[in-house]
């Protein structure tokens, strides 16, 4: 069984309401046989630095753990050397664990020009499931999805019913807009990130994707993306675009440094 843990960066708020330019939905696929070893290694890092294997790690928590920064963090460190060591240990962990990552990037302005009344989270989820289905067929395997159903950065909204509806349509129906996803079994499973190590790991891969697009960078301009996330993205040969990384709508690619 392949387990896809799902998390997002960015938001679905309009730019006029101080929303972000991009929504990124990322799935990190872990084989059930690797799950315990991966979670145990991550817990060991937490125990080493915080004496608490249950502490929540997310990208913004880790960035702001730096004592040189003014922003607060639940995992703030007071020693710069220890922070540097933590960064190395987390990056090394993320580089070596046997996972496969898929990420969907939605240019919200471009999307709303085509679909002004639609929630970009829904299309991001559809694209993510289609890629998971293709991966499962390659692996001759079945898979399940586990996601934090709370969307938003500050004011969290519960989007479980919408995800349940879309997930069921993808499993049992096919039309001209999406591919049927029969290898993804069961309903989507919901869990909060603070209780789910797999979602925390996904967040650590997800934010770097969001960062390079939101700040219009090349992949080599942000080490967390270039060194950590990009090597884990699914690919065919050396091709990542459209496979492990899906950008939509295609027409706005020309405006981005990443694709130049």
SULNORWO-V648240 format. One record per backbone hydrogen bond with DSSP energy under -0.5 kcal/mol. NH is the residue of the N-H (numbers start at 1). CO is the residue of the C=O. E is the energy in kcal/mol with one decimal. If there is no record, write none. Layout:
nh,co,e
NH,CO,E
NH,CO,E
This chain:
nh,co,e
2,142,-2.4
3,30,-2.8
4,2,-0.6
4,144,-2.9
5,3,-0.7
5,28,-2.6
6,146,-2.3
7,26,-2.2
9,24,-2.5
11,22,-0.7
17,14,-1.3
18,15,-1.8
19,14,-1.9
23,106,-2.0
24,9,-3.0
25,104,-2.4
26,7,-2.9
27,102,-3.0
28,5,-2.8
29,27,-0.6
29,100,-3.4
30,3,-2.9
30,28,-0.5
31,98,-0.5
32,1,-2.6
34,31,-1.9
35,31,-0.9
38,34,-2.3
39,35,-2.4
40,36,-2.5
41,37,-2.1
42,38,-2.0
43,39,-2.4
44,40,-1.9
45,41,-1.5
46,42,-1.9
47,43,-2.6
48,44,-2.2
49,45,-1.8
50,46,-2.8
51,47,-1.5
52,46,-0.8
55,52,-1.4
58,56,-0.5
62,58,-2.6
63,59,-2.7
64,60,-2.1
65,62,-0.9
66,63,-1.2
69,66,-1.6
76,73,-1.6
77,65,-2.1
83,79,-2.0
84,80,-2.6
85,81,-2.1
86,82,-2.4
87,83,-2.7
88,84,-2.0
89,85,-2.6
90,86,-2.8
91,87,-2.5
92,88,-2.7
93,89,-2.1
94,90,-2.6
95,91,-2.1
96,92,-1.8
97,93,-1.8
99,97,-1.7
100,29,-1.6
101,232,-2.5
102,27,-2.6
103,244,-2.9
104,25,-2.9
105,246,-3.3
106,23,-3.1
106,104,-0.5
107,105,-0.6
107,248,-2.7
108,21,-1.8
108,106,-1.0
111,107,-2.7
112,108,-2.8
113,109,-1.3
114,110,-0.9
114,111,-0.9
115,111,-2.9
118,115,-1.6
120,118,-0.6
122,119,-1.4
123,119,-0.8
124,120,-2.0
125,121,-2.1
126,122,-2.1
127,123,-2.5
128,124,-2.1
129,125,-2.5
130,126,-2.3
131,127,-1.7
132,128,-2.1
133,129,-2.7
134,130,-1.9
135,131,-2.1
136,132,-2.6
137,133,-2.1
138,134,-1.9
139,135,-2.0
140,136,-0.6
140,137,-0.7
141,136,-2.5
143,183,-2.4
144,2,-1.9
146,4,-2.8
147,189,-2.6
148,6,-1.0
149,147,-0.8
151,149,-0.8
151,157,-2.7
156,154,-1.0
157,151,-2.7
159,149,-2.9
159,157,-0.6
163,159,-2.1
164,160,-2.8
165,161,-2.1
166,162,-2.3
167,163,-2.9
168,164,-2.2
169,165,-2.1
170,166,-2.4
171,167,-1.7
172,168,-2.0
173,169,-2.4
175,178,-1.1
181,170,-3.2
184,181,-1.1
185,143,-2.4
185,183,-0.9
189,145,-2.8
191,147,-1.9
195,192,-1.4
196,193,-1.1
200,196,-1.7
201,197,-2.5
202,198,-2.1
203,199,-2.3
204,200,-1.5
205,201,-1.2
205,202,-0.6
206,202,-2.3
207,203,-2.3
209,205,-0.7
209,206,-1.0
210,206,-1.8
211,207,-2.8
212,208,-1.9
213,209,-1.4
214,210,-3.3
215,211,-2.1
216,213,-1.2
217,212,-3.3
221,218,-1.5
222,219,-0.8
225,222,-1.1
226,219,-0.6
226,222,-2.6
227,223,-2.8
228,223,-0.7
228,224,-0.6
229,224,-1.8
230,225,-3.1
232,229,-1.6
233,229,-0.8
233,230,-1.1
234,101,-2.2
236,239,-2.0
237,235,-0.5
239,236,-2.0
240,238,-0.6
242,245,-3.8
243,240,-2.3
244,234,-0.9
244,240,-1.0
245,240,-2.0
246,103,-2.6
247,245,-0.5
248,105,-2.4
252,249,-1.4
253,250,-1.9
254,251,-0.6
255,252,-1.4
256,253,-2.2
259,256,-0.9
260,257,-1.6
